[in-house]
Structure formats: structure tokens, C-alpha cells
């Protein structure tokens, strides 16, 4: 009886909206495939040239340690700094030369080794460590698809319960939270131990919400 009345109403009022809107939600979790940390290297000496020389030596030691811990040379971004005077009253007593190095660790099995090597060889953590996944767009797409499918399944269930047939989508809107990198805080190295950060086991999350308006058709 309900189906017959719905079919009659749809046939009699072709100009009236015959649509149903439904929202689907989806969440994807995935692991990072790289960790990015910024380190500051500082060296002090009585003159600018001396401060730079000490910093050069410190940088060479730092880079060597990171390489031995599995970090590729191309994943060490060195930002040149400069020397700044250090005062005692109005007197310049020394110069401090700073450099920053961004370390990108792509071997997730050696994240803690690389972080330990960096800190133990003169690097001071600058800012938050970031976890990333270079394929984040793939997971965003998967989340959108899953949300759209959820919206369709919900709309189909409601439509069929009302005795109608789900038609084609006529309007779609979506909101996806992009995930590129997430700050996970800093860390410290015990005097008698190594870093155990757990960064490799952290999860990234992408969420998507898709709202779809479908045509509603009378059953054949």
C-alpha cells in the first residue's frame, strides 16, 4: 500500500523534489613512513673564525654519526647560520656560531638510532619532531571513497524501507581533514641509555565526511 501511494505521488508531482540526502563518515589510520627532526649545532670561540671552525668540526661529526645511523646524505638539510657576539657588560668576550640541520629519517626501523646519534653528537632538538607519511594523499582518497560508500549504503537502506528506489547522485559535498605531518613532541636521551621514542609506532589519522543528495525513484 505504501509503495503504491509513493509511486502515485511521484508520478503525479514530477516538479516536486524527489531526493534524499545522506551523510557518510570514514576514518583511516596509518603509520608514518618518515620522521623529521630539526637540530641546532652551536660552537663558541674567542673570534668569529674560531667559532666557525669549531662548528665545522662539530657539523662533520654530527653528519658522520647520522650517516652511520642510517640517514642518507640527501636527507640532511644544513642551514648555514652565523656568528653572534657574546658580551660581558659592554665587552665582547666570545662569538657563538649556530647552524641548524633538518634530519629526515626514512628507515623507520632506525628512527631511535638516528635520533640518539644526533643528540649524542652535538645536536640540540629545536622544536617538535614531526611524523609524516609521503603517501598521505592515497589515504585521504581512501577515506573519501569509504565515506561516499557509507552515504550511499545509508541512503539506499532508508529509500528501500520507504518502498522507493535509490537513483543517481545529484549533489555531493565533502570535507576531508588533510594529513601531511603531525608534531609528536620532543625527546631526551638518558645519560646511560638510548632514545626510545616510539615515533615509528605512532598513527596518523585522516577523516572524511561526504554528504550526497540522491534522486528517489518510484519502484518499477
FILUMSE-426304 format. One record per residue: residue number from 1; x, y, z of N, C-alpha, C in turn. Coordinates in pm, 1 decimal. Layout:
<rs>
{r NUM {X Y Z} {X Y Z} {X Y Z}}
...
</rs>
This chain:
<rs>
{r 1 {82.9 -120.0 0.0} {0.0 0.0 0.0} {87.1 126.1 0.0}}
{r 2 {190.3 125.0 88.4} {281.0 240.9 95.2} {352.5 260.8 -36.7}}
{r 3 {399.2 151.0 -97.9} {470.7 157.7 -225.5} {381.9 214.7 -334.0}}
{r 4 {256.4 173.3 -336.5} {163.0 221.3 -438.0} {138.1 370.3 -423.2}}
{r 5 {120.6 416.1 -299.0} {97.8 557.8 -274.3} {219.4 641.6 -310.8}}
{r 6 {340.5 589.2 -278.9} {463.3 662.0 -312.1} {478.8 674.1 -461.8}}
{r 7 {451.9 565.8 -535.2} {463.3 567.3 -681.3} {365.4 666.6 -740.7}}
{r 8 {242.1 669.9 -687.8} {141.1 761.6 -737.2} {181.2 907.2 -712.0}}
{r 9 {237.5 933.1 -592.4} {279.0 1069.8 -559.0} {392.1 1117.2 -647.7}}
{r 10 {485.2 1028.2 -673.2} {597.9 1064.8 -758.4} {553.6 1091.4 -901.0}}
{r 11 {462.7 1011.5 -949.6} {414.1 1027.0 -1086.0} {328.4 1151.5 -1100.6}}
{r 12 {252.8 1185.5 -996.4} {159.4 1297.6 -1003.9} {227.6 1432.0 -984.4}}
{r 13 {345.6 1433.5 -918.6} {413.6 1560.0 -888.2} {556.3 1559.0 -940.3}}
{r 14 {574.1 1557.7 -1072.6} {708.1 1548.9 -1128.4} {794.4 1669.9 -1098.7}}
{r 15 {730.7 1786.2 -1068.8} {810.1 1906.7 -1043.8} {859.5 1915.4 -901.2}}
{r 16 {805.4 1834.1 -812.7} {845.7 1836.4 -674.2} {980.0 1764.1 -654.6}}
{r 17 {1059.2 1811.2 -559.5} {1186.9 1743.0 -532.8} {1164.0 1598.0 -492.8}}
{r 18 {1237.9 1510.5 -554.1} {1229.2 1368.3 -519.4} {1369.9 1323.9 -483.7}}
{r 19 {1414.7 1371.4 -372.0} {1554.6 1347.5 -335.6} {1567.6 1309.5 -189.4}}
{r 20 {1679.9 1247.4 -160.0} {1715.6 1214.1 -23.3} {1863.1 1248.0 -3.9}}
{r 21 {1896.0 1311.3 107.0} {2034.8 1346.0 138.2} {2083.4 1260.6 254.6}}
{r 22 {2204.7 1215.1 243.7} {2261.7 1131.7 348.3} {2410.6 1162.0 362.0}}
{r 23 {2458.5 1154.4 485.7} {2599.3 1181.1 513.8} {2669.5 1053.4 557.1}}
{r 24 {2787.1 1032.0 501.5} {2870.1 918.0 540.5} {3001.3 966.0 600.3}}
{r 25 {3050.4 895.6 700.2} {3176.1 931.5 765.8} {3274.7 815.6 755.1}}
{r 26 {3402.4 850.1 749.1} {3506.1 746.9 744.1} {3632.2 798.4 811.4}}
{r 27 {3707.3 708.1 869.3} {3834.8 741.6 932.6} {3937.8 637.2 892.7}}
{r 28 {4053.5 683.4 847.3} {4162.8 593.8 810.4} {4280.0 618.0 904.7}}
{r 29 {4337.1 512.0 957.8} {4458.4 523.4 1039.2} {4572.5 453.7 966.9}}
{r 30 {4689.8 511.6 976.4} {4805.0 454.0 907.6} {4933.0 499.4 975.9}}
{r 31 {5039.0 428.4 950.1} {5167.5 455.3 1016.1} {5249.9 556.2 935.0}}
{r 32 {5334.4 633.3 1002.9} {5424.6 723.0 930.2} {5532.7 643.7 858.0}}
{r 33 {5586.5 703.8 752.2} {5699.8 641.1 684.3} {5825.2 727.6 690.3}}
{r 34 {5817.3 837.1 766.7} {5938.6 914.1 793.1} {5919.3 1003.5 914.8}}
{r 35 {6031.2 1035.5 976.8} {6034.1 1123.1 1093.2} {6128.1 1238.8 1060.6}}
{r 36 {6083.7 1360.5 1091.9} {6164.1 1479.3 1063.0} {6192.1 1553.1 1193.3}}
{r 37 {6320.5 1578.7 1217.7} {6360.4 1649.8 1340.0} {6463.4 1756.4 1304.6}}
{r 38 {6454.0 1869.1 1370.1} {6547.8 1978.7 1347.7} {6641.0 1989.7 1467.8}}
{r 39 {6769.5 2004.8 1438.5} {6871.1 2013.5 1543.9} {6952.7 2141.5 1528.4}}
{r 40 {6990.8 2196.9 1642.2} {7075.5 2315.2 1642.9} {7216.0 2274.7 1686.5}}
{r 41 {7315.6 2319.5 1610.1} {7456.0 2295.6 1643.7} {7519.3 2428.8 1678.7}}
{r 42 {7574.4 2438.9 1798.0} {7633.6 2564.3 1843.8} {7779.7 2543.2 1881.9}}
{r 43 {7860.5 2645.1 1855.8} {8002.0 2640.5 1893.4} {8048.6 2781.0 1928.3}}
{r 44 {8131.3 2791.3 2031.5} {8175.6 2921.7 2078.7} {8328.9 2930.4 2074.4}}
{r 45 {8377.4 3049.2 2041.6} {8522.1 3073.1 2041.4} {8546.6 3223.2 2060.3}}
{r 46 {8671.5 3259.9 2081.6} {8702.8 3399.7 2110.3} {8689.9 3488.1 1987.6}}
{r 47 {8696.4 3429.0 1867.7} {8679.7 3508.2 1746.7} {8585.7 3435.9 1650.7}}
{r 48 {8535.9 3507.2 1550.0} {8437.3 3452.4 1458.7} {8492.7 3333.8 1378.9}}
{r 49 {8615.0 3347.2 1331.5} {8674.6 3239.9 1252.7} {8689.4 3113.6 1336.8}}
{r 50 {8728.9 3131.7 1461.9} {8745.0 3016.5 1550.1} {8611.8 2949.1 1579.6}}
{r 51 {8508.2 3031.4 1599.6} {8375.9 2975.2 1627.0} {8325.8 2895.2 1507.7}}
{r 52 {8349.7 2946.8 1388.3} {8306.5 2874.8 1268.0} {8384.2 2744.6 1252.9}}
{r 53 {8513.5 2747.7 1278.6} {8594.9 2627.8 1265.2} {8547.5 2518.7 1361.5}}
{r 54 {8520.8 2556.2 1485.8} {8473.2 2458.4 1583.4} {8337.6 2402.5 1540.5}}
{r 55 {8252.9 2489.8 1485.2} {8122.0 2445.1 1439.4} {8135.2 2352.5 1318.8}}
{r 56 {8230.0 2383.2 1229.6} {8254.8 2294.8 1114.6} {8290.9 2154.5 1161.6}}
{r 57 {8377.8 2147.3 1261.5} {8419.8 2017.7 1314.8} {8302.3 1945.3 1380.3}}
{r 58 {8221.2 2021.4 1451.1} {8104.2 1964.2 1517.1} {8004.3 1912.7 1412.9}}
{r 59 {7987.1 1990.2 1305.7} {7895.4 1950.3 1198.5} {7942.2 1821.9 1131.2}}
{r 60 {8071.0 1813.3 1103.9} {8125.2 1693.7 1039.5} {8101.7 1569.8 1125.8}}
{r 61 {8120.9 1583.3 1255.3} {8097.8 1472.1 1348.3} {7949.8 1435.0 1352.3}}
{r 62 {7865.6 1537.4 1352.9} {7720.2 1516.1 1356.6} {7673.1 1442.0 1231.6}}
{r 63 {7716.5 1489.0 1115.9} {7675.7 1427.1 989.3} {7725.0 1283.2 980.8}}
{r 64 {7848.3 1261.0 1020.0} {7904.2 1125.6 1016.2} {7823.2 1030.6 1105.3}}
{r 65 {7788.0 1075.7 1223.5} {7711.2 991.9 1315.6} {7572.9 960.1 1259.2}}
{r 66 {7508.8 1060.1 1198.1} {7376.2 1037.8 1139.4} {7383.6 940.1 1022.1}}
{r 67 {7486.5 954.5 941.3} {7503.3 863.3 827.8} {7523.2 719.8 876.1}}
{r 68 {7603.9 703.1 978.8} {7627.2 569.1 1033.5} {7501.1 510.4 1096.0}}
{r 69 {7408.4 598.1 1134.9} {7282.7 551.3 1194.5} {7173.8 529.3 1089.8}}
{r 70 {7211.1 539.5 962.4} {7115.4 505.9 855.8} {7050.5 622.0 785.2}}
{r 71 {7090.3 745.7 815.3} {7031.8 861.5 748.0} {7110.8 890.3 620.3}}
{r 72 {7041.4 900.7 507.1} {7108.3 929.4 380.8} {7151.9 1076.1 375.8}}
{r 73 {7261.3 1099.7 302.8} {7315.2 1234.9 292.6} {7210.3 1333.5 240.9}}
{r 74 {7130.1 1290.3 143.8} {7028.1 1379.5 85.8} {6917.5 1414.1 185.1}}
{r 75 {6911.4 1341.9 294.9} {6810.4 1369.7 396.8} {6864.5 1450.4 514.1}}
{r 76 {6980.2 1511.6 492.6} {7038.7 1603.2 590.9} {7042.3 1742.2 528.6}}
{r 77 {6953.6 1828.8 572.8} {6946.1 1964.2 518.0} {7015.2 2060.6 613.5}}
{r 78 {7127.4 2115.6 568.6} {7208.9 2203.1 653.5} {7177.6 2348.8 620.7}}
{r 79 {7135.2 2421.8 721.0} {7106.3 2563.8 704.8} {7218.7 2645.0 767.6}}
{r 80 {7287.2 2718.4 683.4} {7400.2 2796.7 731.8} {7353.6 2906.1 827.4}}
{r 81 {7429.6 2924.5 931.8} {7397.4 3027.6 1029.8} {7501.3 3137.4 1027.2}}
{r 82 {7539.9 3184.8 1142.3} {7639.5 3290.1 1151.0} {7685.8 3306.8 1294.1}}
{r 83 {7784.0 3392.7 1309.8} {7841.4 3415.6 1442.1} {7779.1 3538.8 1506.2}}
{r 84 {7746.2 3525.7 1631.5} {7689.9 3638.2 1707.4} {7778.1 3663.8 1828.9}}
{r 85 {7803.9 3789.0 1860.4} {7890.0 3820.0 1975.1} {7822.7 3788.2 2108.1}}
{r 86 {7906.2 3745.7 2204.0} {7860.5 3723.2 2340.7} {7929.4 3827.0 2429.7}}
{r 87 {7850.9 3891.2 2512.0} {7902.4 4005.3 2588.3} {7914.9 3974.1 2736.9}}
{r 88 {8009.7 4043.8 2798.0} {8016.6 4056.2 2943.7} {8018.9 4206.1 2970.7}}
{r 89 {7903.4 4256.0 3008.2} {7890.9 4401.1 3015.7} {7891.5 4457.8 2875.3}}
{r 90 {7983.7 4549.4 2848.3} {7996.6 4606.6 2715.1} {8108.8 4541.8 2634.7}}
{r 91 {8173.1 4441.2 2693.4} {8288.6 4378.3 2629.8} {8248.1 4249.7 2558.6}}
{r 92 {8293.1 4235.5 2432.9} {8270.8 4110.9 2359.0} {8373.7 4009.3 2406.7}}
{r 93 {8325.4 3901.4 2464.7} {8418.2 3801.8 2519.3} {8431.2 3677.8 2430.9}}
{r 94 {8335.1 3657.2 2341.0} {8342.9 3541.7 2251.8} {8237.5 3555.8 2143.1}}
{r 95 {8240.3 3460.2 2050.1} {8141.0 3455.8 1942.5} {8077.0 3317.7 1940.7}}
{r 96 {7944.5 3317.6 1919.8} {7869.6 3192.3 1913.3} {7822.9 3171.1 1770.3}}
{r 97 {7864.1 3057.4 1713.2} {7826.4 3025.2 1574.3} {7722.3 2913.3 1577.3}}
{r 98 {7607.2 2939.1 1513.9} {7497.9 2841.9 1510.7} {7469.6 2792.9 1369.4}}
{r 99 {7435.3 2667.6 1360.0} {7382.3 2607.6 1237.6} {7262.3 2522.2 1276.1}}
{r 100 {7169.1 2506.9 1183.7} {7060.9 2411.5 1206.7} {7066.2 2303.6 1099.7}}
{r 101 {7031.2 2183.7 1139.9} {7029.8 2069.7 1047.4} {6894.7 2000.2 1060.9}}
{r 102 {6824.9 1987.0 949.2} {6699.2 1912.4 947.3} {6729.5 1769.7 905.6}}
{r 103 {6694.4 1676.6 991.0} {6722.6 1535.3 967.5} {6591.8 1463.3 934.2}}
{r 104 {6587.4 1404.5 816.5} {6470.5 1326.8 774.8} {6507.3 1179.4 777.2}}
{r 105 {6438.8 1105.1 862.8} {6469.4 963.0 881.2} {6363.9 881.3 807.7}}
{r 106 {6405.4 805.8 707.6} {6311.3 727.8 627.1} {6317.0 578.4 657.6}}
{r 107 {6418.8 536.2 730.0} {6426.9 396.7 772.9} {6362.3 389.5 911.1}}
{r 108 {6234.6 351.2 914.4} {6159.1 357.1 1039.4} {6214.2 261.4 1145.0}}
{r 109 {6286.5 160.4 1101.7} {6344.5 66.1 1197.3} {6463.5 127.1 1271.5}}
{r 110 {6514.5 240.3 1219.6} {6633.0 300.0 1280.6} {6607.6 442.2 1330.8}}
{r 111 {6482.7 475.6 1352.4} {6449.4 610.1 1398.8} {6520.7 642.8 1529.2}}
{r 112 {6509.2 555.5 1626.9} {6569.3 584.1 1757.6} {6721.1 585.3 1750.7}}
{r 113 {6779.2 501.4 1666.5} {6925.3 502.6 1647.8} {6971.2 638.2 1594.9}}
{r 114 {6898.0 688.5 1495.4} {6937.1 814.8 1432.9} {6919.6 932.1 1529.5}}
{r 115 {6810.1 932.6 1604.5} {6787.3 1040.4 1699.8} {6892.0 1038.2 1810.7}}
{r 116 {6925.7 918.6 1856.5} {7029.1 905.1 1959.2} {7162.9 956.7 1907.6}}
{r 117 {7198.3 917.2 1786.4} {7325.6 960.1 1727.9} {7330.7 1111.7 1714.2}}
{r 118 {7218.8 1171.7 1671.9} {7216.7 1316.3 1651.8} {7238.2 1391.4 1783.3}}
{r 119 {7169.3 1349.2 1887.9} {7180.2 1419.0 2015.9} {7315.6 1395.9 2081.3}}
{r 120 {7365.4 1274.4 2072.3} {7493.7 1242.6 2136.5} {7612.6 1305.1 2064.3}}
{r 121 {7589.9 1357.2 1945.2} {7698.7 1417.6 1869.5} {7674.6 1566.3 1845.2}}
{r 122 {7622.4 1630.1 1947.5} {7618.6 1776.2 1946.9} {7489.0 1840.7 1906.6}}
{r 123 {7390.6 1764.7 1862.3} {7265.4 1824.5 1818.5} {7170.5 1852.0 1934.4}}
{r 124 {7112.9 1969.3 1935.1} {7010.8 2005.7 2034.1} {6878.0 2014.9 1960.6}}
{r 125 {6778.8 1939.7 2007.6} {6649.4 1938.2 1940.4} {6589.5 2077.8 1936.8}}
{r 126 {6545.3 2119.2 1819.0} {6485.8 2250.8 1800.4} {6341.8 2232.9 1752.1}}
{r 127 {6247.2 2263.5 1837.3} {6106.7 2247.5 1800.1} {6059.4 2104.5 1816.0}}
{r 128 {5941.1 2077.0 1761.5} {5880.5 1944.6 1772.8} {5929.0 1851.3 1663.3}}
{r 129 {5938.8 1725.9 1696.6} {5965.7 1622.9 1597.1} {5835.6 1597.4 1522.1}}
{r 130 {5845.5 1576.7 1390.3} {5726.9 1556.0 1308.1} {5725.7 1413.5 1253.4}}
{r 131 {5608.2 1350.2 1256.9} {5592.1 1223.0 1186.5} {5510.5 1250.6 1061.2}}
{r 132 {5546.5 1184.0 952.5} {5482.7 1209.6 824.7} {5462.3 1079.0 749.0}}
{r 133 {5376.5 1086.6 648.1} {5365.6 978.4 550.7} {5358.1 1043.7 414.2}}
{r 134 {5453.2 1013.6 329.5} {5461.0 1077.9 198.5} {5348.4 1034.3 106.0}}
{r 135 {5272.8 932.0 144.5} {5160.0 885.0 63.1} {5026.3 924.4 127.3}}
{r 136 {5027.2 1034.8 201.5} {4906.5 1074.7 273.6} {4788.0 1097.9 180.3}}
{r 137 {4813.4 1143.0 56.5} {4702.7 1167.7 -37.2} {4629.7 1038.0 -72.4}}
{r 138 {4701.6 927.7 -74.5} {4638.5 798.1 -101.1} {4537.4 765.5 8.2}}
{r 139 {4574.1 790.9 134.0} {4483.9 761.8 245.1} {4367.1 859.7 250.4}}
{r 140 {4391.6 983.0 209.6} {4282.4 1078.8 202.2} {4179.4 1034.2 98.5}}
{r 141 {4227.9 985.1 -15.6} {4137.1 936.1 -119.8} {4057.4 815.5 -70.8}}
{r 142 {4124.7 724.8 -2.9} {4056.2 607.0 50.6} {3947.2 648.2 149.7}}
{r 143 {3976.1 749.0 231.5} {3877.4 795.1 329.2} {3756.2 856.1 258.7}}
{r 144 {3779.0 933.9 153.4} {3668.3 993.3 79.2} {3579.2 885.6 17.4}}
{r 145 {3643.1 786.6 -43.3} {3567.7 677.8 -107.0} {3484.4 602.7 -3.6}}
{r 146 {3545.7 572.6 109.2} {3474.0 499.5 215.2} {3356.3 580.9 267.8}}
{r 147 {3375.1 712.0 282.6} {3266.2 797.3 330.9} {3152.8 805.3 228.9}}
{r 148 {3188.8 814.6 101.1} {3086.4 818.4 -4.1} {3008.2 687.2 -8.5}}
{r 149 {3077.1 576.6 6.1} {3010.0 446.8 7.4} {2917.5 434.0 127.8}}
{r 150 {2960.7 487.2 240.8} {2876.8 483.1 361.3} {2750.2 565.1 340.6}}
{r 151 {2764.8 681.7 276.7} {2647.4 765.7 249.4} {2550.1 693.5 157.5}}
{r 152 {2602.3 627.0 56.5} {2515.4 555.6 -37.6} {2442.2 440.3 30.0}}
{r 153 {2514.0 364.1 111.6} {2451.4 250.0 178.5} {2340.7 295.5 273.6}}
{r 154 {2364.8 404.3 343.7} {2263.1 455.6 435.5} {2140.8 505.3 357.9}}
{r 155 {2165.9 579.0 248.2} {2055.1 629.9 167.4} {1976.4 515.8 104.6}}
{r 156 {2046.8 415.3 60.2} {1979.6 300.1 -1.9} {1889.9 229.5 98.2}}
{r 157 {1939.9 211.8 219.5} {1860.8 144.5 321.8} {1733.3 219.8 355.6}}
{r 158 {1745.8 352.0 371.3} {1627.8 433.0 404.9} {1529.5 435.1 288.7}}
{r 159 {1580.7 453.7 166.8} {1494.0 461.0 49.8} {1415.3 332.4 29.7}}
{r 160 {1484.3 219.1 40.7} {1416.2 91.4 23.1} {1315.6 65.9 134.1}}
{r 161 {1345.3 113.9 253.9} {1249.9 98.7 364.3} {1121.3 176.1 337.3}}
{r 162 {1133.1 283.7 257.8} {1015.2 364.0 223.5} {946.9 314.8 96.9}}
{r 163 {999.9 206.5 38.8} {937.6 149.5 -79.2} {976.3 215.9 -208.9}}
{r 164 {1082.7 294.5 -208.1} {1129.0 360.6 -329.5} {1261.1 297.7 -375.1}}
{r 165 {1314.3 353.8 -482.0} {1440.2 305.2 -538.1} {1540.8 419.5 -540.6}}
{r 166 {1662.2 391.9 -498.0} {1766.4 495.1 -495.8} {1816.1 523.2 -636.4}}
{r 167 {1814.7 651.0 -673.0} {1861.4 690.2 -805.4} {2004.9 738.8 -804.2}}
{r 168 {2039.4 818.1 -904.3} {2175.3 868.5 -918.5} {2200.7 986.3 -824.3}}
{r 169 {2326.6 1007.6 -785.8} {2358.4 1125.1 -704.1} {2344.8 1251.9 -787.3}}
{r 170 {2290.0 1357.1 -726.4} {2271.8 1483.7 -797.7} {2354.7 1595.9 -735.2}}
{r 171 {2400.5 1575.4 -613.9} {2481.3 1678.1 -548.9} {2569.9 1612.5 -443.3}}
{r 172 {2694.8 1653.5 -440.3} {2790.4 1593.7 -346.6} {2872.9 1703.7 -280.8}}
{r 173 {2890.7 1694.9 -151.1} {2983.2 1783.6 -79.6} {3066.4 1697.9 13.7}}
{r 174 {3191.1 1736.6 30.9} {3278.7 1657.1 117.5} {3370.7 1746.8 197.0}}
{r 175 {3410.1 1694.6 311.7} {3506.5 1764.4 397.6} {3604.4 1660.5 449.2}}
{r 176 {3727.6 1672.1 403.3} {3831.6 1577.6 441.6} {3940.9 1650.8 517.0}}
{r 177 {3980.6 1595.4 629.1} {4089.4 1653.6 706.8} {4221.7 1605.3 649.5}}
{r 178 {4299.1 1694.0 586.7} {4425.0 1650.1 526.8} {4529.0 1616.3 632.3}}
{r 179 {4607.7 1515.3 604.1} {4713.3 1474.5 695.6} {4844.5 1471.9 618.6}}
{r 180 {4933.2 1562.4 651.6} {5065.1 1563.8 589.7} {5173.3 1533.2 692.2}}
{r 181 {5164.5 1601.8 804.6} {5260.0 1575.4 911.7} {5195.9 1612.3 1044.8}}
{r 182 {5242.8 1547.2 1150.1} {5186.8 1568.8 1282.8} {5301.0 1587.5 1382.3}}
{r 183 {5298.4 1696.3 1460.0} {5401.2 1712.1 1562.8} {5378.9 1613.9 1676.9}}
{r 184 {5484.0 1547.1 1718.8} {5471.0 1446.9 1825.0} {5555.4 1481.8 1946.7}}
{r 185 {5600.2 1606.1 1952.7} {5675.1 1649.4 2069.6} {5824.4 1628.3 2056.4}}
{r 186 {5892.1 1647.5 2165.5} {6037.1 1635.0 2168.2} {6076.5 1507.0 2241.6}}
{r 187 {6203.6 1492.7 2271.0} {6252.4 1373.5 2339.1} {6384.3 1407.4 2406.0}}
{r 188 {6429.9 1319.7 2490.6} {6559.1 1338.0 2555.7} {6633.3 1205.6 2554.7}}
{r 189 {6763.8 1214.2 2572.0} {6847.1 1093.8 2572.1} {6904.7 1072.4 2711.0}}
{r 190 {6870.3 963.6 2776.9} {6930.1 934.6 2908.2} {7081.5 925.1 2897.8}}
{r 191 {7147.7 962.4 3004.9} {7294.2 960.1 3005.3} {7348.1 820.4 2976.5}}
{r 192 {7282.2 719.6 3032.4} {7333.4 584.1 3018.8} {7247.8 498.0 2925.2}}
{r 193 {7167.1 561.7 2840.8} {7080.0 482.8 2754.0} {7061.8 546.4 2617.8}}
{r 194 {6967.2 492.8 2540.1} {6938.5 540.7 2406.1} {6793.0 585.9 2397.8}}
{r 195 {6765.0 661.7 2295.1} {6629.7 709.6 2273.9} {6534.4 592.7 2250.1}}
{r 196 {6421.8 596.0 2317.9} {6313.3 502.3 2290.5} {6189.2 588.5 2272.2}}
{r 197 {6174.0 639.8 2153.1} {6071.4 741.0 2127.9} {5934.1 682.3 2097.7}}
{r 198 {5930.9 566.6 2032.1} {5803.0 509.7 1990.8} {5741.8 582.3 1872.1}}
{r 199 {5817.5 674.6 1810.0} {5763.2 751.5 1697.9} {5720.2 662.8 1582.0}}
{r 200 {5794.9 555.4 1557.6} {5764.3 467.9 1444.2} {5630.6 397.3 1461.7}}
{r 201 {5584.5 384.7 1585.5} {5459.5 314.2 1612.3} {5339.8 408.2 1627.5}}
{r 202 {5364.1 537.6 1616.6} {5253.2 632.1 1623.5} {5163.3 615.6 1500.2}}
{r 203 {5041.8 664.9 1511.7} {4949.1 655.2 1399.7} {4909.2 793.5 1350.5}}
{r 204 {4891.6 802.8 1220.6} {4834.0 921.3 1159.0} {4687.7 890.7 1129.5}}
{r 205 {4604.2 992.7 1132.1} {4461.7 973.0 1110.9} {4410.9 1073.2 1007.0}}
{r 206 {4330.1 1026.3 914.4} {4260.7 1115.3 821.5} {4112.4 1084.0 829.3}}
{r 207 {4031.4 1187.8 839.8} {3886.7 1169.7 846.7} {3820.5 1236.4 726.8}}
{r 208 {3707.7 1181.7 685.8} {3634.4 1237.9 573.3} {3485.3 1229.7 601.0}}
{r 209 {3414.6 1331.4 558.4} {3268.8 1334.1 569.3} {3213.4 1374.4 432.7}}
{r 210 {3129.2 1288.8 377.6} {3072.3 1312.0 245.0} {2920.3 1312.4 255.7}}
{r 211 {2859.6 1418.7 206.8} {2714.1 1429.8 203.3} {2668.2 1422.7 58.4}}
{r 212 {2576.9 1332.3 30.1} {2531.7 1309.2 -106.8} {2379.6 1322.6 -113.1}}
{r 213 {2332.8 1393.4 -214.6} {2189.4 1400.5 -242.3} {2160.2 1309.2 -360.9}}
{r 214 {2069.8 1216.3 -338.5} {2033.8 1120.3 -442.6} {1891.6 1145.6 -491.0}}
{r 215 {1866.4 1110.7 -617.3} {1729.3 1103.6 -666.9} {1659.1 986.4 -601.4}}
{r 216 {1530.2 1002.2 -578.4} {1446.8 890.2 -534.5} {1352.0 856.5 -647.4}}
{r 217 {1351.0 730.6 -685.8} {1268.6 686.7 -796.9} {1158.9 593.0 -747.2}}
{r 218 {1046.4 595.7 -817.0} {939.2 502.6 -784.3} {980.1 362.4 -826.7}}
{r 219 {941.0 261.3 -752.8} {974.9 124.5 -791.8} {906.7 84.6 -921.2}}
{r 220 {973.0 0.4 -996.8} {913.2 -45.3 -1124.0} {795.6 -136.7 -1097.1}}
</rs>
